Amino acid sequence: MAQPDHGRRDRKDLRVRVERVPFDRIADAHRRIEAGATTGKLVLDLRTT
C-alpha cells in the first residue's frame, strides 16, 4: 500500500523570528505588541541569574 505524500514535494521551510524578553522588560514588550511594532514571537524569560 502506498504511503500518503502529505505535500512533501512542495514543502517550504517556515522561519519564525523569536525574541527573548527578560521579565523586568515585560512592560516594554507589551507596549511593542500592542503598538504592532514587533514581528514574530516574544518569549518572556522568567529565569533568574
N, CA, C and O atoms as a GROMACS GRO file, in nm:
protein
  196
    1MET      N    1   0.085  -0.118   0.000
    1MET     CA    2   0.000   0.000   0.000
    1MET      C    3   0.090   0.125   0.000
    1MET      O    4   0.185   0.132   0.078
    2ALA      N    5   0.062   0.221  -0.084
    2ALA     CA    6   0.142   0.344  -0.094
    2ALA      C    7   0.112   0.437   0.023
    2ALA      O    8  -0.002   0.449   0.068
    3GLN      N    9   0.217   0.502   0.071
    3GLN     CA   10   0.202   0.597   0.181
    3GLN      C   11   0.159   0.733   0.126
    3GLN      O   12   0.203   0.771   0.017
    4PRO      N   13   0.075   0.808   0.197
    4PRO     CA   14   0.036   0.941   0.151
    4PRO      C   15   0.156   1.035   0.147
    4PRO      O   16   0.247   1.024   0.229
    5ASP      N   17   0.156   1.127   0.052
    5ASP     CA   18   0.268   1.219   0.030
    5ASP      C   19   0.264   1.338   0.126
    5ASP      O   20   0.370   1.387   0.164
    6HIS      N   21   0.147   1.384   0.165
    6HIS     CA   22   0.130   1.499   0.254
    6HIS      C   23   0.197   1.625   0.201
    6HIS      O   24   0.236   1.711   0.279
    7GLY      N   25   0.211   1.637   0.069
    7GLY     CA   26   0.265   1.758   0.009
    7GLY      C   27   0.413   1.779   0.028
    7GLY      O   28   0.460   1.892   0.014
    8ARG      N   29   0.488   1.676   0.058
    8ARG     CA   30   0.631   1.693   0.087
    8ARG      C   31   0.710   1.742  -0.034
    8ARG      O   32   0.816   1.802  -0.016
    9ARG      N   33   0.663   1.719  -0.154
    9ARG     CA   34   0.736   1.766  -0.271
    9ARG      C   35   0.739   1.918  -0.278
    9ARG      O   36   0.835   1.976  -0.329
   10ASP      N   37   0.635   1.983  -0.227
   10ASP     CA   38   0.625   2.129  -0.231
   10ASP      C   39   0.655   2.192  -0.096
   10ASP      O   40   0.621   2.308  -0.072
   11ARG      N   41   0.717   2.117  -0.010
   11ARG     CA   42   0.741   2.163   0.126
   11ARG      C   43   0.835   2.284   0.130
   11ARG      O   44   0.937   2.286   0.062
   12LYS      N   45   0.800   2.383   0.209
   12LYS     CA   46   0.881   2.502   0.229
   12LYS      C   47   0.916   2.511   0.378
   12LYS      O   48   0.839   2.469   0.464
   13ASP      N   49   1.034   2.564   0.405
   13ASP     CA   50   1.072   2.583   0.545
   13ASP      C   51   1.002   2.707   0.600
   13ASP      O   52   0.993   2.809   0.532
   14LEU      N   53   0.954   2.697   0.720
   14LEU     CA   54   0.890   2.809   0.789
   14LEU      C   55   0.987   2.863   0.892
   14LEU      O   56   1.034   2.789   0.979
   15ARG      N   57   1.016   2.990   0.883
   15ARG     CA   58   1.107   3.053   0.979
   15ARG      C   59   1.028   3.156   1.059
   15ARG      O   60   0.957   3.240   1.004
   16VAL      N   61   1.044   3.146   1.190
   16VAL     CA   62   0.974   3.238   1.280
   16VAL      C   63   1.078   3.312   1.362
   16VAL      O   64   1.166   3.250   1.421
   17ARG      N   65   1.068   3.441   1.365
   17ARG     CA   66   1.159   3.521   1.446
   17ARG      C   67   1.111   3.518   1.592
   17ARG      O   68   0.996   3.550   1.621
   18VAL      N   69   1.201   3.478   1.681
   18VAL     CA   70   1.169   3.468   1.823
   18VAL      C   71   1.266   3.557   1.899
   18VAL      O   72   1.388   3.550   1.880
   19GLU      N   73   1.211   3.641   1.985
   19GLU     CA   74   1.294   3.730   2.066
   19GLU      C   75   1.266   3.703   2.214
   19GLU      O   76   1.151   3.703   2.257
   20ARG      N   77   1.372   3.680   2.290
   20ARG     CA   78   1.358   3.656   2.433
   20ARG      C   79   1.359   3.790   2.506
   20ARG      O   80   1.446   3.874   2.482
   21VAL      N   81   1.261   3.810   2.593
   21VAL     CA   82   1.248   3.935   2.668
   21VAL      C   83   1.262   3.904   2.816
   21VAL      O   84   1.188   3.822   2.869
   22PRO      N   85   1.357   3.971   2.884
   22PRO     CA   86   1.371   3.948   3.029
   22PRO      C   87   1.246   3.995   3.104
   22PRO      O   88   1.176   4.087   3.061
   23PHE      N   89   1.220   3.932   3.216
   23PHE     CA   90   1.099   3.962   3.294
   23PHE      C   91   1.090   4.110   3.332
   23PHE      O   92   0.981   4.167   3.335
   24ASP      N   93   1.203   4.172   3.361
   24ASP     CA   94   1.198   4.313   3.402
   24ASP      C   95   1.167   4.409   3.286
   24ASP      O   96   1.154   4.529   3.309
   25ARG      N   97   1.155   4.357   3.163
   25ARG     CA   98   1.121   4.439   3.046
   25ARG      C   99   0.982   4.403   2.991
   25ARG      O  100   0.951   4.433   2.876
   26ILE      N  101   0.901   4.338   3.075
   26ILE     CA  102   0.771   4.290   3.029
   26ILE      C  103   0.680   4.405   2.984
   26ILE      O  104   0.606   4.390   2.888
   27ALA      N  105   0.686   4.518   3.052
   27ALA     CA  106   0.601   4.633   3.013
   27ALA      C  107   0.640   4.683   2.874
   27ALA      O  108   0.553   4.716   2.794
   28ASP      N  109   0.770   4.689   2.845
   28ASP     CA  110   0.816   4.730   2.712
   28ASP      C  111   0.768   4.632   2.605
   28ASP      O  112   0.723   4.674   2.498
   29ALA      N  113   0.777   4.504   2.635
   29ALA     CA  114   0.733   4.403   2.539
   29ALA      C  115   0.584   4.416   2.512
   29ALA      O  116   0.541   4.405   2.397
   30HIS      N  117   0.506   4.439   2.615
   30HIS     CA  118   0.362   4.454   2.599
   30HIS      C  119   0.330   4.576   2.514
   30HIS      O  120   0.242   4.570   2.427
   31ARG      N  121   0.398   4.686   2.537
   31ARG     CA  122   0.376   4.806   2.456
   31ARG      C  123   0.408   4.781   2.309
   31ARG      O  124   0.335   4.826   2.220
   32ARG      N  125   0.516   4.710   2.283
   32ARG     CA  126   0.553   4.679   2.145
   32ARG      C  127   0.449   4.593   2.076
   32ARG      O  128   0.416   4.615   1.960
   33ILE      N  129   0.396   4.495   2.148
   33ILE     CA  130   0.293   4.409   2.091
   33ILE      C  131   0.167   4.490   2.061
   33ILE      O  132   0.112   4.481   1.951
   34GLU      N  133   0.122   4.568   2.157
   34GLU     CA  134   0.001   4.649   2.140
   34GLU      C  135   0.015   4.751   2.028
   34GLU      O  136  -0.083   4.782   1.960
   35ALA      N  137   0.134   4.805   2.007
   35ALA     CA  138   0.158   4.905   1.903
   35ALA      C  139   0.180   4.841   1.766
   35ALA      O  140   0.189   4.911   1.666
   36GLY      N  141   0.189   4.708   1.762
   36GLY     CA  142   0.216   4.640   1.636
   36GLY      C  143   0.359   4.661   1.589
   36GLY      O  144   0.388   4.651   1.469
   37ALA      N  145   0.449   4.690   1.682
   37ALA     CA  146   0.588   4.722   1.649
   37ALA      C  147   0.679   4.601   1.651
   37ALA      O  148   0.801   4.615   1.653
   38THR      N  149   0.621   4.483   1.651
   38THR     CA  150   0.703   4.362   1.654
   38THR      C  151   0.652   4.263   1.551
   38THR      O  152   0.533   4.260   1.519
   39THR      N  153   0.742   4.183   1.499
   39THR     CA  154   0.705   4.072   1.412
   39THR      C  155   0.758   3.946   1.477
   39THR      O  156   0.857   3.951   1.550
   40GLY      N  157   0.696   3.835   1.451
   40GLY     CA  158   0.742   3.710   1.512
   40GLY      C  159   0.681   3.692   1.650
   40GLY      O  160   0.568   3.733   1.676
   41LYS      N  161   0.759   3.631   1.737
   41LYS     CA  162   0.711   3.597   1.871
   41LYS      C  163   0.803   3.656   1.977
   41LYS      O  164   0.925   3.660   1.960
   42LEU      N  165   0.744   3.701   2.084
   42LEU     CA  166   0.820   3.745   2.202
   42LEU      C  167   0.801   3.639   2.310
   42LEU      O  168   0.689   3.598   2.339
   43VAL      N  169   0.912   3.595   2.369
   43VAL     CA  170   0.910   3.492   2.472
   43VAL      C  171   0.958   3.555   2.601
   43VAL      O  172   1.067   3.612   2.606
   44LEU      N  173   0.877   3.544   2.703
   44LEU     CA  174   0.911   3.601   2.834
   44LEU      C  175   1.007   3.508   2.905
   44LEU      O  176   0.977   3.390   2.927
   45ASP      N  177   1.124   3.561   2.942
   45ASP     CA  178   1.228   3.484   3.011
   45ASP      C  179   1.213   3.503   3.161
   45ASP      O  180   1.236   3.612   3.213
   46LEU      N  181   1.174   3.398   3.230
   46LEU     CA  182   1.150   3.404   3.374
   46LEU      C  183   1.269   3.356   3.456
   46LEU      O  184   1.263   3.352   3.578
   47ARG      N  185   1.377   3.320   3.387
   47ARG     CA  186   1.495   3.270   3.460
   47ARG      C  187   1.556   3.381   3.544
   47ARG      O  188   1.556   3.497   3.503
   48THR      N  189   1.607   3.346   3.660
   48THR     CA  190   1.677   3.441   3.744
   48THR      C  191   1.824   3.402   3.746
   48THR      O  192   1.859   3.291   3.785
   49THR      N  193   1.907   3.494   3.703
   49THR     CA  194   2.050   3.463   3.702
   49THR      C  195   2.128   3.570   3.774
   49THR      O  196   2.251   3.562   3.783
   0.00000   0.00000   0.00000
